Amino acid sequence: MPTDILITGASSGIGRSLAEELVKQGHRVWGIARRNDLLESLKNQLGDKKFFYTAGNILDRETLIEAKNTMEQIGFKPAVFILGAATFESDLEPNFQIEIFKKTIDTNLIGPISTIEAFLPVCLTNKQGHFILLSSIASFRPNRKGIAYPASKAAASLALRGFNLHYRSQGLLFTNIYLGPVATSMWEGKKSFLVANPKFIAKAISRRIDSRRQSIYLPFFSTFLARISLLLPDKLYAIISGLFK
């Protein structure tokens, strides 16, 4: 059944591939991202009757208010919210950099929580709404290249679980999709069979927007390896995973 879907981080990477896939399936999509030029090109590609957008930063409350107001004006009623905006930048080179740490925490943690806060009231009124966080297996482990990225993903994932615990009885769903390596601009490792294509991941996610599960792991093989590797100490895991980067 066609659904109105909001995607943050829709201008590139997995978010863009998701917008393309969901529109192809007949859904209407509203994208939010900072790059107006990329959003406009996506609108030209997908058509102005199926794809709508707001250019801005989800950390800016005015961006979210503008998006909500414009949605109401045209009758766009999102029932699914895909929280995909994220960033990875090393905060350890040449030494620890607190400003990059703060920027990563803001984007990867405060960003999705701010989006939830903005749309939560209307979802509670309608007694429906499915918030899906594009999390990562990086949330399971520390990373040699960055302190903030795994910490932000872990915190955001735990927050979604908390929302789910509190609001599920009121008709709302909160799902973490833990992604393995995906060949986007944020992946700096080697190409291998463990690194998924964004379009493949987009199709897999699109098939699960109606799922009532709290946790989903995609693709199966790489995320399965990540989960069983939790039996290993961090140092040994870092050595092994370094072979693929």
TORKOLDO-951788 format. One record per residue: x, y, z of N, C-alpha, C, O in turn; residue in three letters; residue number from 1. Coordinates in steps of 0.1 Angstrom, whole numbers, plus 5000, padded with zeros to 4 digits. Layout:
<rs>
(r (X,Y,Z),(X,Y,Z),(X,Y,Z),(X,Y,Z),ALA,NUM)
...
</rs>
This chain:
<rs>
(r (5008,4988,5000),(5000,5000,5000),(5009,5013,5000),(5018,5014,5008),MET,1)
(r (5006,5022,4991),(5015,5034,4990),(5014,5042,5004),(5004,5043,5010),PRO,2)
(r (5026,5046,5008),(5028,5053,5020),(5035,5066,5019),(5044,5067,5010),THR,3)
(r (5033,5076,5027),(5041,5088,5027),(5052,5086,5037),(5050,5082,5048),ASP,4)
(r (5065,5088,5031),(5077,5084,5039),(5086,5096,5039),(5089,5102,5029),ILE,5)
(r (5092,5099,5051),(5102,5109,5053),(5115,5103,5054),(5117,5092,5061),LEU,6)
(r (5125,5108,5047),(5139,5103,5047),(5148,5115,5051),(5148,5125,5043),ILE,7)
(r (5156,5114,5061),(5166,5124,5064),(5179,5119,5058),(5182,5107,5058),THR,8)
(r (5187,5128,5053),(5200,5124,5046),(5196,5118,5032),(5203,5108,5028),GLY,9)
(r (5186,5124,5025),(5181,5118,5013),(5189,5122,5000),(5187,5117,4990),ALA,10)
(r (5199,5131,5002),(5205,5136,4990),(5216,5127,4984),(5220,5129,4973),SER,11)
(r (5221,5118,4992),(5232,5109,4987),(5233,5096,4995),(5225,5094,5004),SER,12)
(r (5241,5087,4990),(5243,5074,4997),(5231,5066,4998),(5223,5065,4988),GLY,13)
(r (5229,5059,5009),(5218,5050,5011),(5205,5058,5011),(5195,5053,5005),ILE,14)
(r (5205,5070,5016),(5192,5078,5016),(5187,5081,5002),(5175,5080,5000),GLY,15)
(r (5196,5084,4993),(5192,5087,4979),(5187,5074,4973),(5177,5074,4966),ARG,16)
(r (5195,5063,4975),(5190,5050,4969),(5177,5046,4974),(5169,5041,4967),SER,17)
(r (5174,5049,4987),(5161,5046,4993),(5150,5054,4987),(5140,5048,4984),LEU,18)
(r (5153,5067,4985),(5143,5075,4978),(5139,5070,4965),(5127,5069,4961),ALA,19)
(r (5149,5066,4957),(5147,5061,4943),(5139,5048,4944),(5129,5047,4936),GLU,20)
(r (5142,5039,4953),(5136,5026,4954),(5121,5028,4959),(5112,5022,4953),GLU,21)
(r (5119,5036,4969),(5106,5037,4974),(5096,5044,4965),(5084,5041,4964),LEU,22)
(r (5101,5054,4957),(5093,5061,4947),(5089,5051,4936),(5078,5050,4931),VAL,23)
(r (5099,5043,4932),(5097,5032,4922),(5086,5023,4926),(5078,5017,4918),LYS,24)
(r (5085,5020,4939),(5074,5011,4945),(5061,5018,4946),(5051,5011,4950),GLN,25)
(r (5060,5031,4943),(5047,5038,4944),(5045,5047,4956),(5034,5053,4957),GLY,26)
(r (5055,5047,4965),(5053,5056,4977),(5056,5070,4974),(5063,5073,4964),HIS,27)
(r (5052,5079,4982),(5056,5093,4981),(5067,5096,4992),(5066,5091,5003),ARG,28)
(r (5077,5103,4988),(5089,5104,4996),(5091,5119,4998),(5091,5127,4989),VAL,29)
(r (5095,5123,5011),(5099,5136,5014),(5113,5135,5020),(5116,5129,5030),TRP,30)
(r (5122,5142,5013),(5136,5142,5017),(5140,5154,5024),(5136,5165,5021),GLY,31)
(r (5149,5153,5034),(5155,5164,5041),(5170,5162,5041),(5175,5151,5045),ILE,32)
(r (5177,5172,5036),(5192,5171,5036),(5197,5186,5034),(5189,5195,5031),ALA,33)
(r (5210,5187,5035),(5216,5201,5034),(5218,5206,5020),(5218,5218,5017),ARG,34)
(r (5221,5196,5011),(5225,5200,4997),(5213,5202,4988),(5207,5192,4983),ARG,35)
(r (5209,5214,4986),(5197,5218,4978),(5199,5213,4964),(5190,5208,4958),ASN,36)
(r (5211,5214,4958),(5214,5210,4944),(5212,5195,4942),(5206,5191,4932),ASP,37)
(r (5216,5187,4952),(5214,5173,4951),(5199,5169,4952),(5195,5160,4946),LEU,38)
(r (5192,5176,4961),(5178,5173,4963),(5170,5177,4950),(5161,5170,4946),LEU,39)
(r (5174,5188,4945),(5167,5193,4932),(5169,5183,4921),(5160,5180,4913),GLU,40)
(r (5182,5178,4920),(5184,5168,4909),(5177,5155,4911),(5172,5149,4902),SER,41)
(r (5175,5152,4924),(5167,5140,4927),(5152,5142,4924),(5146,5133,4919),LEU,42)
(r (5147,5154,4926),(5134,5157,4923),(5131,5157,4908),(5121,5152,4903),LYS,43)
(r (5141,5162,4900),(5140,5162,4886),(5140,5147,4881),(5134,5144,4871),ASN,44)
(r (5148,5139,4888),(5149,5125,4884),(5136,5117,4887),(5131,5109,4879),GLN,45)
(r (5130,5120,4899),(5119,5111,4903),(5105,5118,4900),(5095,5110,4900),LEU,46)
(r (5105,5130,4898),(5092,5137,4895),(5086,5144,4907),(5088,5140,4918),GLY,47)
(r (5080,5156,4904),(5075,5164,4915),(5062,5160,4921),(5057,5167,4930),ASP,48)
(r (5056,5149,4916),(5044,5144,4922),(5047,5132,4932),(5038,5128,4940),LYS,49)
(r (5059,5127,4932),(5063,5116,4941),(5074,5120,4951),(5075,5113,4961),LYS,50)
(r (5082,5130,4947),(5093,5133,4956),(5093,5148,4959),(5091,5157,4951),PHE,51)
(r (5093,5151,4972),(5093,5165,4977),(5105,5166,4987),(5110,5156,4992),PHE,52)
(r (5109,5178,4989),(5121,5180,4998),(5121,5193,5005),(5114,5203,5001),TYR,53)
(r (5128,5193,5016),(5132,5205,5023),(5147,5205,5025),(5153,5196,5030),THR,54)
(r (5153,5216,5020),(5168,5217,5021),(5171,5224,5034),(5166,5235,5037),ALA,55)
(r (5180,5218,5042),(5183,5223,5055),(5189,5213,5064),(5191,5201,5061),GLY,56)
(r (5193,5218,5076),(5200,5209,5086),(5190,5205,5096),(5183,5214,5102),ASN,57)
(r (5188,5192,5099),(5178,5187,5109),(5182,5192,5123),(5174,5190,5132),ILE,58)
(r (5194,5197,5125),(5198,5202,5138),(5192,5216,5140),(5191,5222,5151),LEU,59)
(r (5187,5222,5129),(5181,5235,5129),(5166,5233,5130),(5159,5228,5121),ASP,60)
(r (5160,5237,5142),(5146,5235,5144),(5137,5241,5133),(5126,5236,5130),ARG,61)
(r (5141,5252,5128),(5134,5259,5117),(5132,5250,5105),(5122,5251,5098),GLU,62)
(r (5142,5242,5102),(5142,5233,5091),(5131,5223,5092),(5123,5220,5083),THR,63)
(r (5130,5217,5104),(5119,5207,5107),(5105,5213,5107),(5096,5207,5103),LEU,64)
(r (5104,5226,5113),(5092,5233,5113),(5087,5236,5099),(5075,5234,5095),ILE,65)
(r (5096,5240,5091),(5093,5243,5077),(5088,5231,5069),(5078,5231,5062),GLU,66)
(r (5095,5219,5072),(5091,5207,5065),(5077,5203,5070),(5069,5199,5061),ALA,67)
(r (5074,5203,5083),(5061,5200,5088),(5050,5209,5082),(5040,5204,5078),LYS,68)
(r (5053,5222,5082),(5042,5231,5077),(5039,5229,5062),(5028,5229,5058),ASN,69)
(r (5050,5227,5054),(5048,5224,5040),(5041,5211,5037),(5033,5210,5028),THR,70)
(r (5044,5201,5045),(5037,5188,5044),(5022,5190,5046),(5014,5185,5039),MET,71)
(r (5019,5197,5057),(5005,5200,5060),(4997,5207,5049),(4986,5204,5046),GLU,72)
(r (5004,5216,5042),(4998,5224,5032),(4995,5216,5020),(4985,5219,5013),GLN,73)
(r (5003,5206,5016),(5000,5198,5004),(4994,5184,5007),(4992,5176,4998),ILE,74)
(r (4991,5182,5020),(4985,5169,5024),(4994,5157,5024),(4990,5146,5022),GLY,75)
(r (5007,5159,5027),(5016,5148,5028),(5017,5144,5043),(5020,5152,5052),PHE,76)
(r (5013,5132,5045),(5011,5127,5059),(5021,5115,5062),(5017,5104,5060),LYS,77)
(r (5033,5118,5066),(5043,5107,5068),(5039,5097,5079),(5035,5101,5090),PRO,78)
(r (5040,5084,5075),(5037,5074,5085),(5050,5066,5088),(5050,5059,5098),ALA,79)
(r (5060,5068,5079),(5073,5061,5082),(5084,5072,5081),(5083,5081,5072),VAL,80)
(r (5093,5072,5091),(5103,5082,5092),(5117,5074,5092),(5120,5068,5102),PHE,81)
(r (5124,5076,5081),(5137,5069,5080),(5148,5079,5084),(5150,5088,5077),ILE,82)
(r (5155,5076,5095),(5165,5085,5100),(5178,5081,5095),(5185,5073,5101),LEU,83)
(r (5182,5087,5084),(5194,5083,5077),(5206,5092,5077),(5217,5089,5073),GLY,84)
(r (5203,5105,5081),(5214,5115,5081),(5225,5111,5090),(5223,5108,5102),ALA,85)
(r (5237,5110,5085),(5249,5106,5094),(5262,5112,5088),(5262,5115,5076),ALA,86)
(r (5272,5112,5096),(5285,5116,5092),(5296,5108,5099),(5294,5103,5110),THR,87)
(r (5307,5106,5092),(5319,5100,5098),(5331,5108,5094),(5334,5109,5082),PHE,88)
(r (5338,5113,5104),(5350,5120,5101),(5359,5117,5113),(5355,5118,5125),GLU,89)
(r (5372,5114,5110),(5381,5110,5121),(5383,5121,5131),(5386,5133,5127),SER,90)
(r (5381,5119,5143),(5383,5129,5154),(5396,5125,5161),(5399,5130,5172),ASP,91)
(r (5405,5117,5155),(5417,5113,5162),(5430,5116,5154),(5441,5113,5158),LEU,92)
(r (5428,5123,5143),(5440,5127,5134),(5441,5142,5134),(5432,5149,5130),GLU,93)
(r (5453,5147,5137),(5465,5140,5142),(5464,5135,5156),(5470,5126,5161),PRO,94)
(r (5455,5143,5164),(5452,5139,5177),(5437,5141,5180),(5430,5146,5171),ASN,95)
(r (5432,5138,5191),(5418,5139,5194),(5413,5153,5192),(5419,5163,5197),PHE,96)
(r (5402,5155,5185),(5397,5168,5181),(5382,5169,5186),(5373,5163,5181),GLN,97)
(r (5380,5177,5197),(5367,5177,5203),(5357,5184,5194),(5345,5180,5195),ILE,98)
(r (5360,5193,5185),(5350,5199,5177),(5345,5189,5167),(5333,5189,5164),GLU,99)
(r (5353,5181,5161),(5348,5170,5152),(5340,5160,5160),(5330,5155,5155),ILE,100)
(r (5344,5157,5172),(5336,5148,5181),(5322,5154,5183),(5312,5147,5181),PHE,101)
(r (5321,5167,5186),(5308,5173,5189),(5300,5173,5176),(5288,5170,5177),LYS,102)
(r (5306,5176,5165),(5299,5176,5152),(5293,5163,5149),(5281,5162,5144),LYS,103)
(r (5300,5152,5151),(5296,5138,5148),(5284,5135,5158),(5274,5129,5153),THR,104)
(r (5286,5138,5171),(5275,5135,5180),(5262,5143,5177),(5251,5137,5177),ILE,105)
(r (5264,5155,5173),(5252,5163,5169),(5245,5157,5157),(5233,5155,5157),ASP,106)
(r (5252,5153,5146),(5246,5148,5134),(5240,5134,5137),(5229,5132,5133),THR,107)
(r (5248,5125,5143),(5244,5111,5144),(5234,5108,5155),(5227,5098,5155),ASN,108)
(r (5234,5116,5166),(5226,5114,5177),(5215,5125,5179),(5203,5121,5179),LEU,109)
(r (5219,5137,5180),(5209,5148,5182),(5200,5149,5170),(5189,5152,5172),ILE,110)
(r (5206,5148,5158),(5198,5149,5146),(5186,5140,5146),(5175,5145,5144),GLY,111)
(r (5188,5127,5147),(5176,5118,5146),(5167,5120,5158),(5154,5119,5156),PRO,112)
(r (5172,5123,5170),(5163,5125,5181),(5155,5138,5179),(5143,5138,5183),ILE,113)
(r (5161,5148,5173),(5154,5161,5171),(5143,5158,5161),(5132,5164,5162),SER,114)
(r (5145,5149,5151),(5135,5146,5141),(5123,5139,5147),(5112,5142,5145),THR,115)
(r (5126,5129,5156),(5116,5122,5164),(5108,5132,5172),(5095,5132,5172),ILE,116)
(r (5115,5141,5179),(5108,5151,5187),(5098,5160,5179),(5087,5163,5184),GLU,117)
(r (5102,5163,5167),(5094,5172,5159),(5081,5165,5154),(5071,5172,5153),ALA,118)
(r (5082,5152,5151),(5070,5146,5145),(5063,5137,5156),(5052,5131,5152),PHE,119)
(r (5068,5136,5168),(5062,5127,5178),(5047,5131,5181),(5039,5123,5182),LEU,120)
(r (5045,5144,5183),(5031,5148,5187),(5020,5144,5177),(5010,5138,5182),PRO,121)
(r (5022,5146,5164),(5012,5142,5155),(5011,5127,5154),(5000,5122,5151),VAL,122)
(r (5022,5120,5156),(5021,5105,5156),(5013,5100,5167),(5006,5090,5166),CYS,123)
(r (5015,5106,5179),(5007,5102,5191),(4993,5105,5189),(4984,5098,5193),LEU,124)
(r (4990,5116,5183),(4976,5120,5180),(4969,5110,5171),(4958,5106,5173),THR,125)
(r (4977,5106,5160),(4971,5096,5151),(4973,5082,5155),(4967,5073,5149),ASN,126)
(r (4980,5080,5166),(4983,5066,5171),(4990,5057,5161),(4987,5045,5160),LYS,127)
(r (4998,5063,5153),(5006,5055,5143),(5019,5063,5139),(5019,5075,5140),GLN,128)
(r (5029,5056,5135),(5041,5062,5131),(5053,5052,5134),(5054,5046,5144),GLY,129)
(r (5061,5050,5123),(5072,5041,5124),(5085,5048,5122),(5088,5052,5111),HIS,130)
(r (5093,5049,5132),(5106,5056,5131),(5117,5045,5129),(5118,5036,5138),PHE,131)
(r (5125,5046,5119),(5135,5036,5115),(5149,5043,5115),(5151,5052,5107),ILE,132)
(r (5157,5039,5124),(5171,5045,5124),(5180,5036,5116),(5181,5024,5119),LEU,133)
(r (5188,5042,5107),(5198,5035,5100),(5210,5035,5109),(5219,5044,5108),LEU,134)
(r (5212,5024,5117),(5223,5023,5126),(5234,5015,5119),(5234,5014,5107),SER,135)
(r (5243,5010,5127),(5255,5004,5121),(5261,4994,5131),(5260,4995,5143),SER,136)
(r (5267,4983,5125),(5275,4974,5134),(5286,4981,5140),(5292,4976,5150),ILE,137)
(r (5290,4993,5135),(5300,5001,5142),(5296,5005,5156),(5305,5008,5164),ALA,138)
(r (5283,5004,5159),(5278,5007,5173),(5282,4996,5183),(5281,4998,5195),SER,139)
(r (5287,4985,5178),(5290,4974,5186),(5304,4975,5192),(5307,4970,5203),PHE,140)
(r (5313,4983,5185),(5327,4982,5189),(5334,4996,5188),(5329,5005,5181),ARG,141)
(r (5345,4999,5196),(5352,5011,5193),(5360,5010,5180),(5361,4999,5174),PRO,142)
(r (5364,5022,5175),(5370,5023,5162),(5383,5030,5163),(5384,5040,5170),ASN,143)
(r (5394,5025,5157),(5407,5031,5158),(5407,5045,5151),(5416,5053,5155),ARG,144)
(r (5398,5047,5142),(5399,5060,5134),(5390,5071,5140),(5391,5082,5136),LYS,145)
(r (5381,5067,5149),(5372,5077,5154),(5365,5073,5167),(5361,5062,5169),GLY,146)
(r (5365,5082,5177),(5358,5080,5189),(5343,5082,5188),(5335,5074,5193),ILE,147)
(r (5339,5093,5182),(5325,5097,5182),(5316,5088,5174),(5304,5086,5178),ALA,148)
(r (5320,5083,5162),(5311,5076,5153),(5305,5064,5160),(5292,5063,5161),TYR,149)
(r (5312,5054,5165),(5306,5043,5172),(5298,5047,5184),(5288,5041,5187),PRO,150)
(r (5303,5057,5191),(5296,5061,5203),(5283,5067,5200),(5273,5065,5207),ALA,151)
(r (5282,5076,5189),(5270,5082,5185),(5260,5072,5180),(5248,5073,5183),SER,152)
(r (5264,5062,5173),(5255,5052,5167),(5250,5043,5179),(5238,5039,5178),LYS,153)
(r (5258,5040,5188),(5254,5032,5199),(5244,5039,5208),(5233,5034,5212),ALA,154)
(r (5246,5052,5210),(5237,5060,5218),(5223,5062,5211),(5213,5061,5217),ALA,155)
(r (5224,5065,5198),(5211,5066,5191),(5203,5054,5190),(5191,5054,5192),ALA,156)
(r (5210,5042,5189),(5203,5029,5188),(5196,5026,5202),(5185,5022,5202),SER,157)
(r (5204,5029,5213),(5198,5027,5226),(5186,5036,5228),(5176,5033,5235),LEU,158)
(r (5187,5049,5223),(5176,5058,5225),(5164,5053,5218),(5153,5054,5223),ALA,159)
(r (5165,5047,5205),(5154,5042,5198),(5147,5031,5206),(5135,5029,5206),LEU,160)
(r (5155,5022,5212),(5150,5012,5221),(5142,5017,5232),(5132,5012,5236),ARG,161)
(r (5147,5028,5238),(5139,5035,5249),(5126,5040,5244),(5116,5039,5251),GLY,162)
(r (5126,5047,5233),(5114,5052,5227),(5104,5041,5224),(5092,5042,5227),PHE,163)
(r (5109,5030,5219),(5101,5018,5216),(5094,5012,5229),(5083,5009,5229),ASN,164)
(r (5102,5012,5239),(5097,5007,5252),(5086,5015,5257),(5076,5010,5263),LEU,165)
(r (5088,5028,5256),(5078,5038,5262),(5065,5039,5253),(5054,5040,5258),HIS,166)
(r (5067,5040,5240),(5056,5044,5231),(5049,5033,5223),(5039,5035,5216),TYR,167)
(r (5055,5021,5223),(5049,5010,5215),(5034,5008,5219),(5026,5005,5210),ARG,168)
(r (5031,5009,5232),(5017,5006,5236),(5008,5017,5231),(4996,5015,5232),SER,169)
(r (5013,5028,5226),(5005,5039,5221),(5004,5039,5205),(5000,5049,5199),GLN,170)
(r (5009,5028,5199),(5007,5026,5185),(5019,5030,5177),(5019,5029,5165),GLY,171)
(r (5030,5034,5183),(5042,5038,5176),(5052,5027,5176),(5053,5019,5185),LEU,172)
(r (5061,5027,5165),(5071,5017,5164),(5085,5024,5162),(5085,5034,5155),LEU,173)
(r (5095,5018,5168),(5109,5024,5167),(5118,5012,5163),(5119,5002,5171),PHE,174)
(r (5124,5012,5152),(5133,5001,5147),(5147,5006,5145),(5149,5016,5139),THR,175)
(r (5156,4998,5149),(5170,5000,5146),(5174,4990,5134),(5172,4978,5136),ASN,176)
(r (5179,4995,5123),(5184,4987,5113),(5199,4988,5113),(5205,4998,5110),ILE,177)
(r (5206,4977,5118),(5220,4977,5119),(5226,4973,5106),(5224,4961,5101),TYR,178)
(r (5234,4982,5100),(5239,4979,5087),(5254,4975,5088),(5262,4980,5096),LEU,179)
(r (5258,4965,5079),(5272,4962,5078),(5278,4972,5068),(5272,4982,5065),GLY,180)
(r (5290,4969,5064),(5297,4978,5054),(5289,4980,5042),(5284,4971,5035),PRO,181)
(r (5288,4993,5038),(5281,4996,5025),(5290,5006,5017),(5296,5015,5023),VAL,182)
(r (5290,5004,5004),(5299,5012,4996),(5294,5026,4993),(5290,5029,4982),ALA,183)
(r (5295,5034,5004),(5291,5048,5002),(5304,5057,5005),(5315,5051,5007),THR,184)
(r (5302,5070,5004),(5314,5078,5006),(5320,5077,5020),(5332,5081,5022),SER,185)
(r (5312,5072,5030),(5317,5071,5044),(5326,5058,5045),(5333,5057,5055),MET,186)
(r (5325,5048,5036),(5333,5036,5037),(5346,5038,5030),(5347,5041,5018),TRP,187)
(r (5357,5037,5038),(5370,5039,5033),(5378,5027,5032),(5390,5027,5029),GLU,188)
(r (5372,5015,5034),(5379,5003,5034),(5380,4997,5020),(5376,5003,5010),GLY,189)
(r (5385,4985,5019),(5387,4978,5006),(5373,4973,5001),(5364,4970,5009),LYS,190)
(r (5372,4971,4988),(5361,4965,4982),(5362,4950,4984),(5372,4944,4982),LYS,191)
(r (5351,4944,4989),(5351,4929,4991),(5336,4925,4990),(5327,4933,4990),SER,192)
(r (5335,4911,4991),(5321,4906,4991),(5313,4910,5003),(5301,4908,5004),PHE,193)
(r (5320,4915,5014),(5313,4919,5026),(5308,4933,5025),(5300,4937,5034),LEU,194)
(r (5312,4940,5015),(5307,4954,5014),(5296,4955,5004),(5297,4952,4992),VAL,195)
(r (5284,4959,5009),(5272,4958,5001),(5270,4971,4992),(5276,4981,4995),ALA,196)
(r (5263,4969,4982),(5259,4980,4973),(5248,4988,4979),(5238,4982,4984),ASN,197)
(r (5248,5002,4978),(5237,5009,4984),(5223,5006,4978),(5213,5006,4985),PRO,198)
(r (5223,5003,4965),(5210,5000,4959),(5204,4986,4965),(5192,4985,4967),LYS,199)
(r (5213,4977,4967),(5209,4964,4973),(5204,4966,4987),(5193,4961,4991),PHE,200)
(r (5211,4975,4995),(5206,4978,5008),(5193,4985,5008),(5184,4983,5016),ILE,201)
(r (5191,4994,4999),(5179,5002,4998),(5167,4993,4995),(5156,4994,5001),ALA,202)
(r (5169,4983,4986),(5158,4973,4983),(5155,4965,4996),(5143,4963,4999),LYS,203)
(r (5165,4961,5003),(5163,4953,5015),(5156,4961,5026),(5147,4956,5032),ALA,204)
(r (5159,4974,5027),(5152,4982,5037),(5138,4984,5033),(5129,4984,5042),ILE,205)
(r (5136,4987,5020),(5122,4990,5016),(5113,4978,5018),(5101,4980,5020),SER,206)
(r (5118,4966,5019),(5109,4954,5021),(5106,4953,5036),(5098,4944,5040),ARG,207)
(r (5112,4961,5044),(5111,4960,5059),(5104,4972,5066),(5104,4973,5078),ARG,208)
(r (5099,4981,5058),(5093,4993,5064),(5080,4990,5071),(5076,4998,5080),ILE,209)
(r (5074,4978,5069),(5062,4974,5076),(5065,4964,5087),(5056,4960,5094),ASP,210)
(r (5078,4961,5089),(5082,4952,5100),(5079,4957,5113),(5081,4969,5116),SER,211)
(r (5075,4949,5123),(5073,4953,5136),(5085,4949,5145),(5084,4951,5158),ARG,212)
(r (5096,4945,5139),(5107,4941,5147),(5115,4953,5152),(5115,4964,5146),ARG,213)
(r (5120,4952,5164),(5128,4963,5170),(5142,4964,5164),(5148,4975,5163),GLN,214)
(r (5148,4952,5161),(5161,4952,5155),(5162,4944,5143),(5157,4933,5142),SER,215)
(r (5168,4949,5132),(5170,4943,5119),(5185,4944,5115),(5191,4954,5118),ILE,216)
(r (5190,4933,5110),(5204,4933,5106),(5206,4931,5091),(5201,4921,5086),TYR,217)
(r (5213,4940,5084),(5215,4939,5070),(5229,4943,5066),(5234,4952,5071),LEU,218)
(r (5235,4936,5056),(5231,4923,5051),(5233,4912,5062),(5240,4914,5072),PRO,219)
(r (5227,4900,5060),(5228,4890,5070),(5242,4886,5073),(5246,4885,5085),PHE,220)
(r (5250,4883,5063),(5263,4877,5065),(5273,4886,5073),(5278,4881,5083),PHE,221)
(r (5275,4898,5068),(5284,4907,5075),(5280,4910,5089),(5288,4912,5098),SER,222)
(r (5267,4912,5091),(5262,4916,5104),(5262,4904,5114),(5264,4905,5126),THR,223)
(r (5260,4892,5108),(5262,4879,5116),(5276,4878,5121),(5278,4875,5133),PHE,224)
(r (5286,4880,5112),(5300,4879,5116),(5303,4889,5127),(5310,4887,5137),LEU,225)
(r (5297,4901,5126),(5300,4912,5136),(5294,4908,5149),(5300,4911,5160),ALA,226)
(r (5282,4901,5149),(5276,4898,5162),(5284,4886,5169),(5286,4887,5181),ARG,227)
(r (5288,4876,5161),(5295,4865,5168),(5309,4870,5172),(5315,4864,5181),ILE,228)
(r (5314,4880,5165),(5328,4885,5169),(5328,4892,5182),(5339,4896,5187),SER,229)
(r (5316,4895,5188),(5316,4902,5201),(5322,4893,5212),(5325,4897,5223),LEU,230)
(r (5324,4880,5208),(5331,4871,5218),(5346,4874,5218),(5353,4870,5228),LEU,231)
(r (5351,4882,5209),(5365,4885,5208),(5368,4898,5215),(5360,4907,5216),LEU,232)
(r (5380,4900,5221),(5384,4912,5228),(5386,4923,5217),(5388,4920,5205),PRO,233)
(r (5384,4936,5221),(5385,4947,5211),(5398,4947,5203),(5397,4949,5191),ASP,234)
(r (5409,4945,5210),(5422,4946,5203),(5423,4935,5192),(5428,4939,5181),LYS,235)
(r (5419,4923,5195),(5420,4912,5185),(5410,4915,5173),(5414,4913,5162),LEU,236)
(r (5398,4920,5176),(5389,4923,5166),(5394,4934,5157),(5392,4934,5145),TYR,237)
(r (5401,4944,5163),(5406,4955,5155),(5417,4951,5145),(5418,4956,5134),ALA,238)
(r (5425,4941,5150),(5435,4935,5141),(5429,4928,5129),(5433,4930,5118),ILE,239)
(r (5419,4920,5132),(5412,4912,5121),(5405,4921,5112),(5406,4919,5100),ILE,240)
(r (5397,4930,5117),(5389,4939,5108),(5398,4948,5100),(5394,4953,5089),SER,241)
(r (5410,4951,5105),(5419,4960,5098),(5424,4953,5085),(5429,4961,5076),GLY,242)
(r (5423,4940,5084),(5427,4934,5071),(5417,4937,5060),(5421,4935,5048),LEU,243)
(r (5405,4942,5063),(5396,4945,5053),(5395,4960,5050),(5386,4965,5043),PHE,244)
(r (5404,4968,5056),(5404,4983,5054),(5417,4988,5049),(5418,5000,5046),LYS,245)
</rs>
